[in-house]
Amino acid sequence: MRPLYISALLLSASIGLVGCSTAATVSEPVAQTAPAAAAPLDYSDYAAVLSQYVDSLGAVDYAALQASRQGLDAFNNSLDAVEEATYNSWSDAEQIAYWVNAYNSLTLKSIIDQDPIKASIKDITGVWRIRKHPILGQDKTLDNIEHQTLRANFDEPRIHAALVCAAVSCPPLRTEPFTGADLDAQLNDQVDQWLARPDGFAIDREAGEVRLSKIFDWFGQDWIPSYSVESGFAGSEAERAVLNFIGNYVSEEDRAYLEAGDYKVTYFDYDWSLNVQ
């Protein structure tokens, strides 16, 4: 069974205590109404950008986007207009969608801010750790969003199938925004697409190898809390957790092979070339 998105938000219940009273009657307790969640961010500008400039394989027409960037800039400006109280009223799913969309849209901005456009995101000085973007009333880098916010605050390793760093070996950029309402289905679909890529996941029974995206090597520990296993599979604790996770997205025959553990785990080389159309 595939993992269902489970919100980490805990709801606390308040208990009304009626004390002793000398009055003949006890008044009815006043009903407490929880504050309503604010509406999610309007993703219409970002949706128009994705549908127009991203193809079915997740590649981007950066030149055309650079020439007509008003919609992307409008959406990125809206990220900073969200008030903290509004953000805090959202569900975990809505918060995750907000940060993933922010990371991906600000990555697009980082690419088209260059003139001429670079052949790789790695050619942009300080793109992850130095360049800051106003968001939620703060100045955040892409690394802040990924490592100090998403990875630190949410137990949801599927974000690695959704965060797109503008490289060929990244998971595909989705042609629609992530939303809180559809997040679970969207993340599962992203995992399916990612694993189906030539450098996402492969079993080579003849060579006795299971080959994985390098992303699973870099961030394998993120799968341990929810997918750690005491037996079966191969490799380190993190690799076994990753393979247990992947087993939810493959055929029964492939899952049985993964569980048997009679193979070595290797990783594909990572292609940092720009994911350009």
N, C-alpha and C positions, 0 to 999 in steps of 0.2 A: 504494500500500500504506500502511496506517495505521502510525504509529510504534509500535513495541513498546517497552514499558518496559525499559530496560537499566540494571541496577544499576551505580552508580558505585563500589561497594565493590571494592577490589583485594585479591585474596588473595595473600599472600606465601608462597612455598615455602621450607622450610628444607632446606639441603643438609648432610648429615652427612659429615664428612671423617675418614677413618681414617688416623692418622699411622703413622710407622715404629715398629716394636716389635721387641725382641729375643726376645719370647716365641715359642714354637714355633707357637702357634695364635692366631688373631685372634677375639675374641669377637664375636658377632652384634650389630649395632647395635640399640639399644633403640627400638622404634617410638614415635613421638610422636603423641599423640592430641590433636587440636584441641578446645578447650572447646566443649561443645554450646551452641547458641543457646537462650536462655531462651524460655519460652512468651510469645506476644504478650499484650498487655493484654486483659482480659476486657471486651468491649464490650456485654454483655447488657443492662445498665441503659440505656445510650445507645440501643441498638437498640429497646428498648421505648418510649423517649421519641419517637424518630423515627417509628416505625410508628403511634403513637397520635395525635401532635399535628401531623404534617406530611402534607399531602395530595399527590395525584399531580402537582400543578403546582408543588410546592415551597413552598407557602404554609403559614404556621404559625398554629395556634390558641393565641396567646400567653396569652389570658385563662385558658383551661383549664389550660395548662401552669403558669401562675403560681399557680393554686389548688391544684395537685398537683405540686409540684416536687421531691419527694423523690428520684425516680430520677435526675433531671438532677444534683442536688446530689451524690448518691452517686457518680455517674460522674466529675464534676469533682474530687471529693476523691481519687478513685483515681489521677488523673493525677499527683498529687504523691507518691503512694506508690511509683512506679516508681523503682528505684535506677539510678544511672548505669551500673553494670556490666551490668545487665539491658538497658538501652537500647542500650548499645554492642554487645551481642551480636546485636542484631537486624539483619536485612538492611536495605538502603536503602528498599526498598518498605515494610517494616513501620514504619520510622522516619517516612517520609512520611505513611503512614496515621495514625500516632499524632498527628503535629502538625496535620494537616488536621482530624481529628476534634476535637482540642483546641480549635483556632481556632473551629470552628463551634459546639461545645457551650458554650464560654465566651462567644461572641456571644449565644447564646440566654439565658445567665445574665445578661448585661449588659442585655438587653431587659427581662426579667421582674423584675430588681432594682428597676426604676422603678415607682413607684406614685403616680399612674396611669401606665400604659404610654405612652411617647412616640409621637408620630406618625411619627417618623423617628429612626434611630439617631444621626443628626447632632445631635439635640437633647440627647444625653447628654454632659455635659461630660467631656472627657478620656477618652472611651470607648476610643480607640485608643492614645493615648500616655501616659496618666497612670494609669488604673485598672490595678492589678497583680493577677496571679493566681498562686497557688503551683502550680508545675508542675516536675516533675523536680528537686525540691530547690532551686528558684530562684523568684524573683518576676519574672514576665514580663508584659509588656503584649501586646495583640493585635498591635501593630506589631512587637514583638520576634519573635513567632512567625512572622509573614508575611515580614518583610524581613530580619531578622538571622539567622533560622534556615532557613526553607524556601527562600527565594530565594537566600540566601547559600551554603547548603551542598549544594544539589541542583540539577542541570541538568534540571529537569522543569517546563517552562512550563505543562503541563496542570493544574498546581495552581490556576491562575487560573479554571479551569472548576469547581473543587471548593470553593474558599474562598467562603463566603457571608456577606456583611456585613449581612444582614437588610434589604436594599433590594429594591424591585421589579425594578430593572434588574440585580441580581446574577444569576449563574447559579442554577438551582433547587437548593434544599436537598434532598439525597438522603434517601429514606425508609429508608435502611439505613446503618450505619457503613461507612467504607472499611476494607479489610483488606489486609495485605501480600499474601496469596495471590491476591486478586482485583483488585489495584490497577490493573493495566494495562487490564483490561476495564472496570472502573468509571470510570476517567478518560476512556476513549474514549467511553463512553456519556454521560458528563457533557458532553463537547464536542459530541456530537450534539444533546443537549437544548438546550444553550446557543445553538448556532448556529441552531437552529430557532425560537428566540424572535423576536418581532417587532422587538426592539431588539438582536438578537445579530449577525445577518449578513443582508445582502440584496444582490442584484444588480439594478440598474435599467438595463437596456440602452438604454432609450429616452432616459434622462437622461445616460447614459454615466457612471454612478456605481457604486461598490461601497461599501456602507455597513457599518460595523463597530461593535461594542460599544465604548464609550469605554474599557473595560478594555484593549483592544488598543492604544489610544493611550497610556494611562498606563504600561503595562508592555511595550510592543512590543520593547524591547531584550532581554527575556528569551528571545525566539525566535531571536535572531541566532546563538548558538553552534551550534544544531543545524539551523537551517532557512535560513540565509543563502544567497542565490543570486547568481551573477554576471550573469545575464541573465534576461530575462522579468519579468513582473509590472509593477506600477506603484508609484510613491511612493518614500519614503525607504528606506534599507537595512532599518530595522526593519519598515516596512510590507510590503516585499517578502518578508521572512522570514515574517511573519504570514500573508500570502496564500499562500505556498508551503505552510505548515502547514495552512491551511484547505483547500487543494486536496486533501488526503488524505481529507476528509470530505464532499465534494460529488460531483455527477455528473461524468462525463467531459466533458460539454458545458460545464459551469460551470468546470471546471478549465482547459479550453482557453481559455475567455474570460479567466480570471484571468491565465494565462500570457501571453496576447497583450498585455496591459498597456494597451489602448486605452480608458482610463477614468480618472477621478479618484477618490481615496479620501476618503471623508467619514465622520463619526462621528455616531451617534445621541446625542441628549440623554440624560443619565442621570437616571432617576427614583429619588430617594432616599426615597420613601414606604416605610413599613414593609411588608414582605412578609407581611401578615397575611391570614388567611382572611376 
